[in-house]
């Protein structure tokens, strides 16, 4: 236990995966280890009990029956106490450790930047809470009691051997070193195999996750055979890594067992020779020494594998810690508001190895008004959205909400002020109410208002709030998903609503209804990024901005822009073709 605490202190990291396993869990761990102490004490006690019985039977050294019975009862009591402590506190330690590690992992993921998964794969994180956690449980958490038991048995064995006969203790210990030395030669190999197995299992899970995410594409392209081959290759690598690990473990165990038996046989012959010249070496003493030697041999058989597993697990924990540290929100937590306007001044954005995406952009959005940003693909609409949400902070110029530049504002603060309704609204496999509230608790009046403003009244009247939406909303239409997304945002009470191509995946009629809902909302700053033009609705926007190659080339009321027959007019004609 002290070793674990010292390890944590040396790392000076109290917010990592290893610390999460032990946080508030030391009491359970300590009493579980105490249970192992009693268990080992009982085992060593029974070994010496055998010596006393044998020597009494052979009349070498007679021990009273009362003492022997009391001694045996004491051993049984130690074993019982150890069993109870392990049963209660080791189970508590393990379950709490797993609970806290999962909590640590998903909280770290939830603390990440909103665009994390534009840079990282989802499968890596799924693996960290499935394959990796299972590996950590089996090879780190489950190894701790075995390591403690093996080490304590070894130390107790040395003490008892020295107590009985120092010369025999030296001989037994020296002979027992043979299997230990033999096993140590393969320790690195065992450790390497554990690490390779973990990597191979994670790789297979990653490939399989991609198959599930891309299932529609696979089926539509009739690529099942090719994907099956890819899965087979990854599966073979995982299987090969497992076989290598098993071969190493079995060979280490058998080498240690064979060398251990050789050591025991050699010790018997040495004892037989010594007993002829030393009457103190009785049959009982020889038997107890041979029994105790098994504890030393067990150290040789199991410790290399256990140490390798613990080291591999620690590397895995460290790997996950480094992964969880990436793309964390690090901006300062200053308050920000939008009571007057959003203003972009001389903003330019360039990506690495590409042309400038936005060029010296100057645009102003007045609070509580509704704006549309039009433009073809590649015009810079998404980049502009990323600026407003704080997802892209690598820009020149200023992006201000009222008088505050948001470059140094945390995403948590920004999303207290705004909400984004994306093209593909994610729906949980839960009820409509849970999807609107995002599993939070809200006053019924607030929920009813969000439903009304999002245009969900008829849907709720028909299906009810307890209607289950299915996996990613497969029981809902596209328009119903969008309205749930709008209701979520309204319920959050944010001042700014951003719509990112919210109607592009919908049919014309549904898209028209959603756009009409957005225009009818009041008391919110609404910025709609779209390439869909609904001719009878567009004049209701306070202003329309047309983006082309990163520059606003037109702005104004829709009817004015159409009358000019410029860029907006061209977009309308393209959409009607």
Secondary structure as UniProt FT lines:
FT   HELIX           2..11
FT   HELIX           17..22
FT   TURN            23..24
FT   HELIX           26..57
FT   TURN            58..59
FT   HELIX           65..85
FT   HELIX           86..90
FT   HELIX           91..110
FT   TURN            114..115
FT   HELIX           116..118
FT   HELIX           122..128
FT   TURN            129..130
FT   HELIX           131..136
FT   HELIX           137..141
FT   HELIX           142..164
FT   HELIX           166..184
FT   TURN            185..186
FT   HELIX           187..213
FT   HELIX           215..220
FT   TURN            221..222
FT   HELIX           224..275
FT   TURN            276..277
FT   TURN            279..280
FT   HELIX           283..325
FT   TURN            326..327
FT   STRAND          341..350
FT   TURN            352..353
FT   STRAND          356..366
FT   TURN            367..368
FT   STRAND          370..374
FT   TURN            377..378
FT   HELIX           381..389
FT   STRAND          396..401
FT   TURN            402..403
FT   STRAND          404..405
FT   HELIX           406..408
FT   HELIX           411..417
FT   STRAND          418..421
FT   HELIX           432..437
FT   TURN            438..439
FT   HELIX           444..453
FT   TURN            454..455
FT   HELIX           457..463
FT   TURN            465..466
FT   HELIX           471..473
FT   TURN            474..475
FT   HELIX           478..492
FT   STRAND          496..500
FT   TURN            502..505
FT   HELIX           508..520
FT   STRAND          525..530
FT   TURN            535..537
FT   HELIX           538..540
FT   STRAND          543..548
FT   TURN            549..550
FT   STRAND          551..556
FT   HELIX           558..564
FT   HELIX           567..576
//
